[in-house]
Amino acid sequence: MSEAAVPQQSIFSIEKLYVKDLSLEVPHAPAVFLERENPQIDLQLHSQASTIEEGVFEVTITVTVTAKLTGKDKVMFLIEAKQAGIFRIKNLPLEELDPVLGVVCPNILYPYLREVVSDVAVRAGFAPVLLNPLNFDVLYQQQKQQQVEAVPATTH
């Protein structure tokens, strides 16, 4: 049996996990610290993957947390955080690569992102922001479905 016929073992390794970008805004400080009501939290989250070199990918999860006073349009704080990782992925069939980048890698990064957001809120003088666990498999499937629906139907 030739060496070319032997399937190579897939490689998946984490090269580096890091905070890529982090910002905090408290536009109404110090007066906002005198407010007694709990803020309404709005959360926007997305992930993306890019190729660094052959077999090496960067995956980034971005979250924007906006805390507003209920009934008012007053922002208590805004946190934007990007948690990223460099992953070495080789010898993986092409059809399996997209789910790894869209589900497996974000699942690895998300606990770190949750910790960063909570820590920044506390350091800013607020209660911790506890991001709920996410099912990236469901988010990935929804994203794929939206891409399918966005493709215009061709008529014959």
NORQUIMO-V753775 format. One record per helix or strand. SS is the DSSP state (~ for helix, > for strand). FROM is the first residue (numbers start at 1). LEN is the number of residues. If there is no record, write none. Layout:
ss->SS from->FROM len->LEN
ss->SS from->FROM len->LEN
//
This chain:
ss->~ from->3 len->3
ss->> from->11 len->15
ss->~ from->31 len->4
ss->> from->39 len->15
ss->> from->56 len->14
ss->> from->75 len->16
ss->~ from->94 len->30
ss->~ from->136 len->15
//
